[in-house]
Amino acid sequence: MVDLDDPLAPELTVENFAETYGTEPTLPRHRVLNLEVLTCPEDQQPILASECGHCPRFVRRLGNVAYFRRESPV
């Protein structure tokens, strides 16, 4: 959940928003975001799914699974 009118407001889940503010989020001010985050096989850090295409080990993505080569191509 993000607040489009206040860029400094923290990102919250819908449940946390309702608990914190005592009300449901309102549209169009508040939006729910859906981000796909994967763990990079190189350094085990979280990355966006769209960033996988820049990895030299990336082969393809099929459904909810991203396939990578075991070793970097030379």
PQR file of N, CA, C, O and H, with PARSE charges and radii, in Angstrom:
ATOM      1  N   MET A   1       0.846  -1.150   0.000 -0.4000 1.5000
ATOM      2  CA  MET A   1       0.000   0.000   0.000 -0.0000 2.0000
ATOM      3  C   MET A   1       0.901   1.225   0.000  0.5500 1.7000
ATOM      4  O   MET A   1       1.758   1.366   0.872 -0.5500 1.4000
ATOM      5  N   VAL A   2       0.718   2.096  -0.954 -0.4000 1.5000
ATOM      6  CA  VAL A   2       1.470   3.345  -1.010 -0.0000 2.0000
ATOM      7  C   VAL A   2       0.501   4.515  -1.051  0.5500 1.7000
ATOM      8  O   VAL A   2      -0.617   4.405  -1.553 -0.5500 1.4000
ATOM      9  H   VAL A   2       0.021   1.982  -1.662  0.4000 1.0000
ATOM     10  N   ASP A   3       0.959   5.638  -0.512 -0.4000 1.5000
ATOM     11  CA  ASP A   3       0.183   6.871  -0.499 -0.0000 2.0000
ATOM     12  C   ASP A   3       0.704   7.747  -1.633  0.5500 1.7000
ATOM     13  O   ASP A   3       1.843   8.211  -1.579 -0.5500 1.4000
ATOM     14  H   ASP A   3       1.868   5.727  -0.105  0.4000 1.0000
ATOM     15  N   LEU A   4      -0.110   7.975  -2.652 -0.4000 1.5000
ATOM     16  CA  LEU A   4       0.317   8.743  -3.815 -0.0000 2.0000
ATOM     17  C   LEU A   4       0.413  10.242  -3.533  0.5500 1.7000
ATOM     18  O   LEU A   4       1.107  10.958  -4.256 -0.5500 1.4000
ATOM     19  H   LEU A   4      -1.035   7.598  -2.695  0.4000 1.0000
ATOM     20  N   ASP A   5      -0.271  10.727  -2.494 -0.4000 1.5000
ATOM     21  CA  ASP A   5      -0.214  12.148  -2.153 -0.0000 2.0000
ATOM     22  C   ASP A   5       0.948  12.495  -1.232  0.5500 1.7000
ATOM     23  O   ASP A   5       1.385  13.645  -1.197 -0.5500 1.4000
ATOM     24  H   ASP A   5      -0.835  10.146  -1.907  0.4000 1.0000
ATOM     25  N   ASP A   6       1.452  11.521  -0.490 -0.4000 1.5000
ATOM     26  CA  ASP A   6       2.534  11.761   0.470 -0.0000 2.0000
ATOM     27  C   ASP A   6       3.681  10.785   0.194  0.5500 1.7000
ATOM     28  O   ASP A   6       3.656   9.656   0.684 -0.5500 1.4000
ATOM     29  H   ASP A   6       1.097  10.586  -0.519  0.4000 1.0000
ATOM     30  N   PRO A   7       4.686  11.204  -0.583 -0.5600 1.5000
ATOM     31  CA  PRO A   7       5.777  10.288  -0.947  0.2800 2.0000
ATOM     32  C   PRO A   7       6.639   9.869   0.242  0.5500 1.7000
ATOM     33  O   PRO A   7       7.404   8.911   0.125 -0.5500 1.4000
ATOM     34  N   LEU A   8       6.540  10.556   1.380 -0.4000 1.5000
ATOM     35  CA  LEU A   8       7.333  10.191   2.552 -0.0000 2.0000
ATOM     36  C   LEU A   8       6.608   9.225   3.487  0.5500 1.7000
ATOM     37  O   LEU A   8       7.190   8.752   4.463 -0.5500 1.4000
ATOM     38  H   LEU A   8       5.919  11.334   1.474  0.4000 1.0000
ATOM     39  N   ALA A   9       5.343   8.933   3.195 -0.4000 1.5000
ATOM     40  CA  ALA A   9       4.594   7.976   4.017 -0.0000 2.0000
ATOM     41  C   ALA A   9       5.168   6.576   3.805  0.5500 1.7000
ATOM     42  O   ALA A   9       5.542   6.226   2.686 -0.5500 1.4000
ATOM     43  H   ALA A   9       4.870   9.317   2.402  0.4000 1.0000
ATOM     44  N   PRO A  10       5.240   5.776   4.865 -0.5600 1.5000
ATOM     45  CA  PRO A  10       5.810   4.431   4.728  0.2800 2.0000
ATOM     46  C   PRO A  10       4.894   3.509   3.927  0.5500 1.7000
ATOM     47  O   PRO A  10       3.677   3.692   3.909 -0.5500 1.4000
ATOM     48  N   GLU A  11       5.481   2.532   3.278 -0.4000 1.5000
ATOM     49  CA  GLU A  11       4.706   1.515   2.570 -0.0000 2.0000
ATOM     50  C   GLU A  11       4.178   0.543   3.618  0.5500 1.7000
ATOM     51  O   GLU A  11       4.922   0.111   4.499 -0.5500 1.4000
ATOM     52  H   GLU A  11       6.469   2.383   3.293  0.4000 1.0000
ATOM     53  N   LEU A  12       2.908   0.202   3.525 -0.4000 1.5000
ATOM     54  CA  LEU A  12       2.284  -0.688   4.491 -0.0000 2.0000
ATOM     55  C   LEU A  12       1.461  -1.745   3.776  0.5500 1.7000
ATOM     56  O   LEU A  12       1.010  -1.534   2.651 -0.5500 1.4000
ATOM     57  H   LEU A  12       2.305   0.553   2.809  0.4000 1.0000
ATOM     58  N   THR A  13       1.264  -2.889   4.434 -0.4000 1.5000
ATOM     59  CA  THR A  13       0.302  -3.852   3.928 -0.0000 2.0000
ATOM     60  C   THR A  13      -1.091  -3.300   4.222  0.5500 1.7000
ATOM     61  O   THR A  13      -1.234  -2.388   5.037 -0.5500 1.4000
ATOM     62  H   THR A  13       1.630  -3.061   5.349  0.4000 1.0000
ATOM     63  N   VAL A  14      -2.101  -3.833   3.580 -0.4000 1.5000
ATOM     64  CA  VAL A  14      -3.470  -3.355   3.808 -0.0000 2.0000
ATOM     65  C   VAL A  14      -3.847  -3.568   5.278  0.5500 1.7000
ATOM     66  O   VAL A  14      -4.481  -2.711   5.892 -0.5500 1.4000
ATOM     67  H   VAL A  14      -1.985  -4.574   2.918  0.4000 1.0000
ATOM     68  N   GLU A  15      -3.454  -4.713   5.831 -0.4000 1.5000
ATOM     69  CA  GLU A  15      -3.762  -5.010   7.228 -0.0000 2.0000
ATOM     70  C   GLU A  15      -3.075  -4.014   8.167  0.5500 1.7000
ATOM     71  O   GLU A  15      -3.694  -3.520   9.110 -0.5500 1.4000
ATOM     72  H   GLU A  15      -2.939  -5.409   5.332  0.4000 1.0000
ATOM     73  N   ASN A  16      -1.804  -3.721   7.913 -0.4000 1.5000
ATOM     74  CA  ASN A  16      -1.077  -2.763   8.755 -0.0000 2.0000
ATOM     75  C   ASN A  16      -1.644  -1.352   8.619  0.5500 1.7000
ATOM     76  O   ASN A  16      -1.685  -0.602   9.594 -0.5500 1.4000
ATOM     77  H   ASN A  16      -1.300  -4.122   7.148  0.4000 1.0000
ATOM     78  N   PHE A  17      -2.078  -0.990   7.418 -0.4000 1.5000
ATOM     79  CA  PHE A  17      -2.686   0.320   7.200 -0.0000 2.0000
ATOM     80  C   PHE A  17      -3.948   0.455   8.051  0.5500 1.7000
ATOM     81  O   PHE A  17      -4.125   1.453   8.750 -0.5500 1.4000
ATOM     82  H   PHE A  17      -2.045  -1.600   6.625  0.4000 1.0000
ATOM     83  N   ALA A  18      -4.826  -0.550   7.991 -0.4000 1.5000
ATOM     84  CA  ALA A  18      -6.076  -0.515   8.747 -0.0000 2.0000
ATOM     85  C   ALA A  18      -5.794  -0.481  10.246  0.5500 1.7000
ATOM     86  O   ALA A  18      -6.483   0.218  10.989 -0.5500 1.4000
ATOM     87  H   ALA A  18      -4.682  -1.360   7.424  0.4000 1.0000
ATOM     88  N   GLU A  19      -4.795  -1.224  10.693 -0.4000 1.5000
ATOM     89  CA  GLU A  19      -4.441  -1.248  12.117 -0.0000 2.0000
ATOM     90  C   GLU A  19      -3.850   0.094  12.562  0.5500 1.7000
ATOM     91  O   GLU A  19      -4.166   0.581  13.647 -0.5500 1.4000
ATOM     92  H   GLU A  19      -4.235  -1.792  10.090  0.4000 1.0000
ATOM     93  N   THR A  20      -2.998   0.689  11.731 -0.4000 1.5000
ATOM     94  CA  THR A  20      -2.330   1.942  12.077 -0.0000 2.0000
ATOM     95  C   THR A  20      -3.286   3.127  12.051  0.5500 1.7000
ATOM     96  O   THR A  20      -3.296   3.935  12.979 -0.5500 1.4000
ATOM     97  H   THR A  20      -2.740   0.293  10.849  0.4000 1.0000
ATOM     98  N   TYR A  21      -4.089   3.237  10.994 -0.4000 1.5000
ATOM     99  CA  TYR A  21      -4.942   4.407  10.810 -0.0000 2.0000
ATOM    100  C   TYR A  21      -6.404   4.186  11.220  0.5500 1.7000
ATOM    101  O   TYR A  21      -7.186   5.136  11.255 -0.5500 1.4000
ATOM    102  H   TYR A  21      -4.080   2.581  10.240  0.4000 1.0000
ATOM    103  N   GLY A  22      -6.770   2.952  11.526 -0.4000 1.5000
ATOM    104  CA  GLY A  22      -8.135   2.661  11.964 -0.0000 2.0000
ATOM    105  C   GLY A  22      -9.177   2.783  10.878  0.5500 1.7000
ATOM    106  O   GLY A  22     -10.365   2.909  11.177 -0.5500 1.4000
ATOM    107  H   GLY A  22      -6.135   2.181  11.498  0.4000 1.0000
ATOM    108  N   THR A  23      -8.763   2.751   9.621 -0.4000 1.5000
ATOM    109  CA  THR A  23      -9.685   2.853   8.485 -0.0000 2.0000
ATOM    110  C   THR A  23      -9.091   2.110   7.290  0.5500 1.7000
ATOM    111  O   THR A  23      -7.895   1.822   7.249 -0.5500 1.4000
ATOM    112  H   THR A  23      -7.798   2.649   9.378  0.4000 1.0000
ATOM    113  N   GLU A  24      -9.936   1.814   6.341 -0.4000 1.5000
ATOM    114  CA  GLU A  24      -9.465   1.177   5.108 -0.0000 2.0000
ATOM    115  C   GLU A  24      -8.864   2.237   4.187  0.5500 1.7000
ATOM    116  O   GLU A  24      -9.282   3.394   4.233 -0.5500 1.4000
ATOM    117  H   GLU A  24     -10.908   2.048   6.374  0.4000 1.0000
ATOM    118  N   PRO A  25      -7.895   1.866   3.354 -0.5600 1.5000
ATOM    119  CA  PRO A  25      -7.323   2.822   2.401  0.2800 2.0000
ATOM    120  C   PRO A  25      -8.367   3.274   1.370  0.5500 1.7000
ATOM    121  O   PRO A  25      -9.291   2.531   1.041 -0.5500 1.4000
ATOM    122  N   THR A  26      -8.202   4.500   0.871 -0.4000 1.5000
ATOM    123  CA  THR A  26      -9.142   5.059  -0.099 -0.0000 2.0000
ATOM    124  C   THR A  26      -8.478   5.198  -1.466  0.5500 1.7000
ATOM    125  O   THR A  26      -7.294   5.516  -1.575 -0.5500 1.4000
ATOM    126  H   THR A  26      -7.451   5.103   1.139  0.4000 1.0000
ATOM    127  N   LEU A  27      -9.263   4.955  -2.487 -0.4000 1.5000
ATOM    128  CA  LEU A  27      -8.791   5.160  -3.860 -0.0000 2.0000
ATOM    129  C   LEU A  27      -9.204   6.558  -4.283  0.5500 1.7000
ATOM    130  O   LEU A  27     -10.251   6.997  -3.808 -0.5500 1.4000
ATOM    131  H   LEU A  27     -10.225   4.696  -2.398  0.4000 1.0000
ATOM    132  N   PRO A  28      -8.535   7.269  -5.079 -0.5600 1.5000
ATOM    133  CA  PRO A  28      -7.308   6.951  -5.796  0.2800 2.0000
ATOM    134  C   PRO A  28      -6.042   7.320  -5.031  0.5500 1.7000
ATOM    135  O   PRO A  28      -4.936   7.143  -5.543 -0.5500 1.4000
ATOM    136  N   ARG A  29      -6.192   7.835  -3.804 -0.4000 1.5000
ATOM    137  CA  ARG A  29      -5.003   8.268  -3.057 -0.0000 2.0000
ATOM    138  C   ARG A  29      -4.076   7.101  -2.704  0.5500 1.7000
ATOM    139  O   ARG A  29      -2.856   7.229  -2.813 -0.5500 1.4000
ATOM    140  H   ARG A  29      -7.090   7.979  -3.388  0.4000 1.0000
ATOM    141  N   HIS A  30      -4.627   5.992  -2.292 -0.4000 1.5000
ATOM    142  CA  HIS A  30      -3.828   4.843  -1.882 -0.0000 2.0000
ATOM    143  C   HIS A  30      -3.907   3.748  -2.937  0.5500 1.7000
ATOM    144  O   HIS A  30      -4.978   3.458  -3.469 -0.5500 1.4000
ATOM    145  H   HIS A  30      -5.617   5.888  -2.203  0.4000 1.0000
ATOM    146  N   ARG A  31      -2.776   3.152  -3.227 -0.4000 1.5000
ATOM    147  CA  ARG A  31      -2.722   2.086  -4.223 -0.0000 2.0000
ATOM    148  C   ARG A  31      -2.025   0.865  -3.651  0.5500 1.7000
ATOM    149  O   ARG A  31      -1.081   0.980  -2.870 -0.5500 1.4000
ATOM    150  H   ARG A  31      -1.906   3.388  -2.795  0.4000 1.0000
ATOM    151  N   VAL A  32      -2.497  -0.288  -4.045 -0.4000 1.5000
ATOM    152  CA  VAL A  32      -1.853  -1.543  -3.669 -0.0000 2.0000
ATOM    153  C   VAL A  32      -0.904  -1.924  -4.790  0.5500 1.7000
ATOM    154  O   VAL A  32      -1.292  -1.963  -5.958 -0.5500 1.4000
ATOM    155  H   VAL A  32      -3.264  -0.382  -4.680  0.4000 1.0000
ATOM    156  N   LEU A  33       0.337  -2.202  -4.432 -0.4000 1.5000
ATOM    157  CA  LEU A  33       1.334  -2.607  -5.416 -0.0000 2.0000
ATOM    158  C   LEU A  33       1.588  -4.095  -5.314  0.5500 1.7000
ATOM    159  O   LEU A  33       1.527  -4.679  -4.232 -0.5500 1.4000
ATOM    160  H   LEU A  33       0.652  -2.170  -3.484  0.4000 1.0000
ATOM    161  N   ASN A  34       1.871  -4.695  -6.442 -0.4000 1.5000
ATOM    162  CA  ASN A  34       2.221  -6.105  -6.484 -0.0000 2.0000
ATOM    163  C   ASN A  34       3.600  -6.203  -7.114  0.5500 1.7000
ATOM    164  O   ASN A  34       3.745  -6.003  -8.320 -0.5500 1.4000
ATOM    165  H   ASN A  34       1.920  -4.221  -7.321  0.4000 1.0000
ATOM    166  N   LEU A  35       4.605  -6.507  -6.319 -0.4000 1.5000
ATOM    167  CA  LEU A  35       5.970  -6.619  -6.809 -0.0000 2.0000
ATOM    168  C   LEU A  35       6.434  -8.058  -6.733  0.5500 1.7000
ATOM    169  O   LEU A  35       6.212  -8.745  -5.736 -0.5500 1.4000
ATOM    170  H   LEU A  35       4.486  -6.669  -5.339  0.4000 1.0000
ATOM    171  N   GLU A  36       7.076  -8.501  -7.786 -0.4000 1.5000
ATOM    172  CA  GLU A  36       7.656  -9.836  -7.774 -0.0000 2.0000
ATOM    173  C   GLU A  36       9.130  -9.714  -7.432  0.5500 1.7000
ATOM    174  O   GLU A  36       9.896  -9.080  -8.158 -0.5500 1.4000
ATOM    175  H   GLU A  36       7.257  -7.942  -8.595  0.4000 1.0000
ATOM    176  N   VAL A  37       9.515 -10.316  -6.335 -0.4000 1.5000
ATOM    177  CA  VAL A  37      10.884 -10.242  -5.871 -0.0000 2.0000
ATOM    178  C   VAL A  37      11.471 -11.641  -5.850  0.5500 1.7000
ATOM    179  O   VAL A  37      10.853 -12.579  -5.346 -0.5500 1.4000
ATOM    180  H   VAL A  37       8.893 -10.831  -5.746  0.4000 1.0000
ATOM    181  N   LEU A  38      12.657 -11.771  -6.397 -0.4000 1.5000
ATOM    182  CA  LEU A  38      13.381 -13.045  -6.414 -0.0000 2.0000
ATOM    183  C   LEU A  38      14.676 -12.893  -5.641  0.5500 1.7000
ATOM    184  O   LEU A  38      15.080 -11.779  -5.307 -0.5500 1.4000
ATOM    185  H   LEU A  38      13.159 -11.009  -6.807  0.4000 1.0000
ATOM    186  N   THR A  39      15.324 -14.006  -5.359 -0.4000 1.5000
ATOM    187  CA  THR A  39      16.636 -13.971  -4.732 -0.0000 2.0000
ATOM    188  C   THR A  39      17.664 -14.255  -5.812  0.5500 1.7000
ATOM    189  O   THR A  39      17.573 -15.263  -6.512 -0.5500 1.4000
ATOM    190  H   THR A  39      14.996 -14.911  -5.630  0.4000 1.0000
ATOM    191  N   CYS A  40      18.640 -13.371  -5.949 -0.4000 1.5000
ATOM    192  CA  CYS A  40      19.688 -13.511  -6.963 -0.0000 2.0000
ATOM    193  C   CYS A  40      20.559 -14.720  -6.634  0.5500 1.7000
ATOM    194  O   CYS A  40      21.018 -14.849  -5.499 -0.5500 1.4000
ATOM    195  H   CYS A  40      18.714 -12.552  -5.380  0.4000 1.0000
ATOM    196  N   PRO A  41      20.799 -15.612  -7.604 -0.5600 1.5000
ATOM    197  CA  PRO A  41      21.659 -16.771  -7.344  0.2800 2.0000
ATOM    198  C   PRO A  41      23.128 -16.380  -7.152  0.5500 1.7000
ATOM    199  O   PRO A  41      23.899 -17.151  -6.581 -0.5500 1.4000
ATOM    200  N   GLU A  42      23.518 -15.204  -7.619 -0.4000 1.5000
ATOM    201  CA  GLU A  42      24.911 -14.753  -7.484 -0.0000 2.0000
ATOM    202  C   GLU A  42      25.256 -14.369  -6.046  0.5500 1.7000
ATOM    203  O   GLU A  42      26.203 -14.898  -5.464 -0.5500 1.4000
ATOM    204  H   GLU A  42      22.891 -14.578  -8.083  0.4000 1.0000
ATOM    205  N   ASP A  43      24.473 -13.438  -5.474 -0.4000 1.5000
ATOM    206  CA  ASP A  43      24.822 -12.899  -4.154 -0.0000 2.0000
ATOM    207  C   ASP A  43      23.717 -13.074  -3.111  0.5500 1.7000
ATOM    208  O   ASP A  43      23.835 -12.568  -1.995 -0.5500 1.4000
ATOM    209  H   ASP A  43      23.703 -13.009  -5.947  0.4000 1.0000
ATOM    210  N   GLN A  44      22.646 -13.787  -3.466 -0.4000 1.5000
ATOM    211  CA  GLN A  44      21.532 -14.079  -2.560 -0.0000 2.0000
ATOM    212  C   GLN A  44      20.789 -12.829  -2.076  0.5500 1.7000
ATOM    213  O   GLN A  44      20.150 -12.859  -1.024 -0.5500 1.4000
ATOM    214  H   GLN A  44      22.551 -14.198  -4.373  0.4000 1.0000
ATOM    215  N   GLN A  45      20.869 -11.741  -2.832 -0.4000 1.5000
ATOM    216  CA  GLN A  45      20.178 -10.508  -2.483 -0.0000 2.0000
ATOM    217  C   GLN A  45      18.836 -10.446  -3.225  0.5500 1.7000
ATOM    218  O   GLN A  45      18.726 -10.975  -4.331 -0.5500 1.4000
ATOM    219  H   GLN A  45      21.388 -11.717  -3.686  0.4000 1.0000
ATOM    220  N   PRO A  46      17.812  -9.810  -2.634 -0.5600 1.5000
ATOM    221  CA  PRO A  46      16.532  -9.686  -3.334  0.2800 2.0000
ATOM    222  C   PRO A  46      16.649  -8.754  -4.537  0.5500 1.7000
ATOM    223  O   PRO A  46      17.301  -7.712  -4.471 -0.5500 1.4000
ATOM    224  N   ILE A  47      16.008  -9.147  -5.638 -0.4000 1.5000
ATOM    225  CA  ILE A  47      15.986  -8.340  -6.857 -0.0000 2.0000
ATOM    226  C   ILE A  47      14.581  -8.391  -7.443  0.5500 1.7000
ATOM    227  O   ILE A  47      13.807  -9.297  -7.135 -0.5500 1.4000
ATOM    228  H   ILE A  47      15.479  -9.994  -5.692  0.4000 1.0000
ATOM    229  N   LEU A  48      14.260  -7.430  -8.276 -0.4000 1.5000
ATOM    230  CA  LEU A  48      12.982  -7.456  -8.983 -0.0000 2.0000
ATOM    231  C   LEU A  48      13.056  -8.493 -10.092  0.5500 1.7000
ATOM    232  O   LEU A  48      14.122  -8.726 -10.661 -0.5500 1.4000
ATOM    233  H   LEU A  48      14.890  -6.694  -8.526  0.4000 1.0000
ATOM    234  N   ALA A  49      11.933  -9.108 -10.395 -0.4000 1.5000
ATOM    235  CA  ALA A  49      11.905 -10.107 -11.455 -0.0000 2.0000
ATOM    236  C   ALA A  49      12.345  -9.517 -12.790  0.5500 1.7000
ATOM    237  O   ALA A  49      12.953 -10.217 -13.601 -0.5500 1.4000
ATOM    238  H   ALA A  49      11.067  -8.918  -9.933  0.4000 1.0000
ATOM    239  N   SER A  50      12.049  -8.245 -13.030 -0.4000 1.5000
ATOM    240  CA  SER A  50      12.435  -7.600 -14.289 -0.0000 2.0000
ATOM    241  C   SER A  50      13.944  -7.430 -14.409  0.5500 1.7000
ATOM    242  O   SER A  50      14.449  -7.266 -15.519 -0.5500 1.4000
ATOM    243  H   SER A  50      11.555  -7.677 -12.372  0.4000 1.0000
ATOM    244  N   GLU A  51      14.676  -7.463 -13.301 -0.4000 1.5000
ATOM    245  CA  GLU A  51      16.126  -7.310 -13.338 -0.0000 2.0000
ATOM    246  C   GLU A  51      16.845  -8.594 -13.750  0.5500 1.7000
ATOM    247  O   GLU A  51      18.027  -8.547 -14.090 -0.5500 1.4000
ATOM    248  H   GLU A  51      14.266  -7.596 -12.399  0.4000 1.0000
ATOM    249  N   CYS A  52      16.172  -9.719 -13.727 -0.4000 1.5000
ATOM    250  CA  CYS A  52      16.806 -10.996 -14.056 -0.0000 2.0000
ATOM    251  C   CYS A  52      17.363 -11.008 -15.475  0.5500 1.7000
ATOM    252  O   CYS A  52      18.382 -11.647 -15.734 -0.5500 1.4000
ATOM    253  H   CYS A  52      15.211  -9.757 -13.450  0.4000 1.0000
ATOM    254  N   GLY A  53      16.710 -10.313 -16.387 -0.4000 1.5000
ATOM    255  CA  GLY A  53      17.144 -10.295 -17.785 -0.0000 2.0000
ATOM    256  C   GLY A  53      18.527  -9.703 -17.977  0.5500 1.7000
ATOM    257  O   GLY A  53      19.151  -9.932 -19.013 -0.5500 1.4000
ATOM    258  H   GLY A  53      15.882  -9.793 -16.177  0.4000 1.0000
ATOM    259  N   HIS A  54      19.021  -8.950 -17.008 -0.4000 1.5000
ATOM    260  CA  HIS A  54      20.353  -8.348 -17.100 -0.0000 2.0000
ATOM    261  C   HIS A  54      21.442  -9.287 -16.596  0.5500 1.7000
ATOM    262  O   HIS A  54      22.628  -9.015 -16.785 -0.5500 1.4000
ATOM    263  H   HIS A  54      18.514  -8.764 -16.167  0.4000 1.0000
ATOM    264  N   CYS A  55      21.059 -10.378 -15.961 -0.4000 1.5000
ATOM    265  CA  CYS A  55      22.022 -11.326 -15.407 -0.0000 2.0000
ATOM    266  C   CYS A  55      22.538 -12.240 -16.520  0.5500 1.7000
ATOM    267  O   CYS A  55      21.733 -12.787 -17.274 -0.5500 1.4000
ATOM    268  H   CYS A  55      20.096 -10.599 -15.807  0.4000 1.0000
ATOM    269  N   PRO A  56      23.869 -12.423 -16.647 -0.5600 1.5000
ATOM    270  CA  PRO A  56      24.403 -13.289 -17.705  0.2800 2.0000
ATOM    271  C   PRO A  56      24.043 -14.760 -17.506  0.5500 1.7000
ATOM    272  O   PRO A  56      24.132 -15.545 -18.449 -0.5500 1.4000
ATOM    273  N   ARG A  57      23.641 -15.143 -16.302 -0.4000 1.5000
ATOM    274  CA  ARG A  57      23.269 -16.540 -16.031 -0.0000 2.0000
ATOM    275  C   ARG A  57      21.790 -16.822 -16.299  0.5500 1.7000
ATOM    276  O   ARG A  57      21.377 -17.982 -16.321 -0.5500 1.4000
ATOM    277  H   ARG A  57      23.569 -14.505 -15.536  0.4000 1.0000
ATOM    278  N   PHE A  58      21.001 -15.785 -16.501 -0.4000 1.5000
ATOM    279  CA  PHE A  58      19.564 -15.950 -16.696 -0.0000 2.0000
ATOM    280  C   PHE A  58      19.282 -16.679 -18.005  0.5500 1.7000
ATOM    281  O   PHE A  58      19.835 -16.330 -19.048 -0.5500 1.4000
ATOM    282  H   PHE A  58      21.336 -14.843 -16.483  0.4000 1.0000
ATOM    283  N   VAL A  59      18.417 -17.696 -17.946 -0.4000 1.5000
ATOM    284  CA  VAL A  59      18.035 -18.460 -19.136 -0.0000 2.0000
ATOM    285  C   VAL A  59      16.631 -18.051 -19.574  0.5500 1.7000
ATOM    286  O   VAL A  59      16.451 -17.562 -20.690 -0.5500 1.4000
ATOM    287  H   VAL A  59      17.968 -17.979 -17.099  0.4000 1.0000
ATOM    288  N   ARG A  60      15.635 -18.247 -18.708 -0.4000 1.5000
ATOM    289  CA  ARG A  60      14.263 -17.857 -19.007 -0.0000 2.0000
ATOM    290  C   ARG A  60      13.406 -17.945 -17.765  0.5500 1.7000
ATOM    291  O   ARG A  60      13.806 -18.497 -16.739 -0.5500 1.4000
ATOM    292  H   ARG A  60      15.782 -18.644 -17.802  0.4000 1.0000
ATOM    293  N   ARG A  61      12.225 -17.388 -17.887 -0.4000 1.5000
ATOM    294  CA  ARG A  61      11.256 -17.452 -16.807 -0.0000 2.0000
ATOM    295  C   ARG A  61      10.019 -18.135 -17.345  0.5500 1.7000
ATOM    296  O   ARG A  61       9.516 -17.775 -18.410 -0.5500 1.4000
ATOM    297  H   ARG A  61      11.901 -16.940 -18.721  0.4000 1.0000
ATOM    298  N   LEU A  62       9.531 -19.112 -16.619 -0.4000 1.5000
ATOM    299  CA  LEU A  62       8.346 -19.857 -17.002 -0.0000 2.0000
ATOM    300  C   LEU A  62       7.403 -19.881 -15.803  0.5500 1.7000
ATOM    301  O   LEU A  62       7.681 -20.547 -14.806 -0.5500 1.4000
ATOM    302  H   LEU A  62       9.940 -19.405 -15.755  0.4000 1.0000
ATOM    303  N   GLY A  63       6.307 -19.166 -15.896 -0.4000 1.5000
ATOM    304  CA  GLY A  63       5.384 -19.083 -14.766 -0.0000 2.0000
ATOM    305  C   GLY A  63       6.035 -18.364 -13.596  0.5500 1.7000
ATOM    306  O   GLY A  63       6.488 -17.227 -13.730 -0.5500 1.4000
ATOM    307  H   GLY A  63       6.082 -18.624 -16.706  0.4000 1.0000
ATOM    308  N   ASN A  64       6.080 -19.021 -12.465 -0.4000 1.5000
ATOM    309  CA  ASN A  64       6.668 -18.426 -11.262 -0.0000 2.0000
ATOM    310  C   ASN A  64       8.092 -18.892 -11.011  0.5500 1.7000
ATOM    311  O   ASN A  64       8.608 -18.717  -9.907 -0.5500 1.4000
ATOM    312  H   ASN A  64       5.712 -19.945 -12.356  0.4000 1.0000
ATOM    313  N   VAL A  65       8.734 -19.479 -12.004 -0.4000 1.5000
ATOM    314  CA  VAL A  65      10.086 -20.008 -11.829 -0.0000 2.0000
ATOM    315  C   VAL A  65      11.033 -19.329 -12.811  0.5500 1.7000
ATOM    316  O   VAL A  65      10.749 -19.244 -14.006 -0.5500 1.4000
ATOM    317  H   VAL A  65       8.314 -19.621 -12.900  0.4000 1.0000
ATOM    318  N   ALA A  66      12.170 -18.843 -12.292 -0.4000 1.5000
ATOM    319  CA  ALA A  66      13.229 -18.271 -13.125 -0.0000 2.0000
ATOM    320  C   ALA A  66      14.353 -19.288 -13.201  0.5500 1.7000
ATOM    321  O   ALA A  66      14.778 -19.832 -12.181 -0.5500 1.4000
ATOM    322  H   ALA A  66      12.401 -18.912 -11.321  0.4000 1.0000
ATOM    323  N   TYR A  67      14.837 -19.544 -14.416 -0.4000 1.5000
ATOM    324  CA  TYR A  67      15.904 -20.530 -14.622 -0.0000 2.0000
ATOM    325  C   TYR A  67      17.215 -19.819 -14.909  0.5500 1.7000
ATOM    326  O   TYR A  67      17.262 -18.882 -15.707 -0.5500 1.4000
ATOM    327  H   TYR A  67      14.492 -19.102 -15.244  0.4000 1.0000
ATOM    328  N   PHE A  68      18.277 -20.268 -14.256 -0.4000 1.5000
ATOM    329  CA  PHE A  68      19.619 -19.706 -14.409 -0.0000 2.0000
ATOM    330  C   PHE A  68      20.612 -20.823 -14.697  0.5500 1.7000
ATOM    331  O   PHE A  68      20.418 -21.962 -14.271 -0.5500 1.4000
ATOM    332  H   PHE A  68      18.239 -21.028 -13.607  0.4000 1.0000
ATOM    333  N   ARG A  69      21.690 -20.491 -15.431 -0.4000 1.5000
ATOM    334  CA  ARG A  69      22.793 -21.429 -15.637 -0.0000 2.0000
ATOM    335  C   ARG A  69      23.540 -21.579 -14.317  0.5500 1.7000
ATOM    336  O   ARG A  69      23.536 -20.674 -13.482 -0.5500 1.4000
ATOM    337  H   ARG A  69      21.848 -19.566 -15.777  0.4000 1.0000
ATOM    338  N   ARG A  70      24.182 -22.734 -14.137 -0.4000 1.5000
ATOM    339  CA  ARG A  70      24.967 -22.949 -12.923 -0.0000 2.0000
ATOM    340  C   ARG A  70      26.206 -22.061 -12.900  0.5500 1.7000
ATOM    341  O   ARG A  70      26.588 -21.563 -11.841 -0.5500 1.4000
ATOM    342  H   ARG A  70      24.185 -23.469 -14.815  0.4000 1.0000
ATOM    343  N   GLU A  71      26.834 -21.858 -14.045 -0.4000 1.5000
ATOM    344  CA  GLU A  71      28.057 -21.055 -14.138 -0.0000 2.0000
ATOM    345  C   GLU A  71      27.828 -19.947 -15.150  0.5500 1.7000
ATOM    346  O   GLU A  71      27.013 -20.099 -16.060 -0.5500 1.4000
ATOM    347  H   GLU A  71      26.523 -22.262 -14.906  0.4000 1.0000
ATOM    348  N   SER A  72      28.530 -18.842 -15.004 -0.4000 1.5000
ATOM    349  CA  SER A  72      28.423 -17.738 -15.953 -0.0000 2.0000
ATOM    350  C   SER A  72      29.002 -18.144 -17.305  0.5500 1.7000
ATOM    351  O   SER A  72      30.042 -18.802 -17.347 -0.5500 1.4000
ATOM    352  H   SER A  72      29.191 -18.719 -14.264  0.4000 1.0000
ATOM    353  N   PRO A  73      28.352 -17.767 -18.420 -0.5600 1.5000
ATOM    354  CA  PRO A  73      28.939 -18.085 -19.729  0.2800 2.0000
ATOM    355  C   PRO A  73      30.206 -17.265 -19.944  0.5500 1.7000
ATOM    356  O   PRO A  73      30.315 -16.131 -19.479 -0.5500 1.4000
ATOM    357  N   VAL A  74      31.135 -17.845 -20.639 -0.4000 1.5000
ATOM    358  CA  VAL A  74      32.424 -17.174 -20.871 -0.0000 2.0000
ATOM    359  C   VAL A  74      32.348 -16.211 -22.017  0.5500 1.7000
ATOM    360  O   VAL A  74      33.343 -15.563 -22.346 -0.5500 1.4000
ATOM    361  H   VAL A  74      31.046 -18.767 -21.017  0.4000 1.0000
TER
END
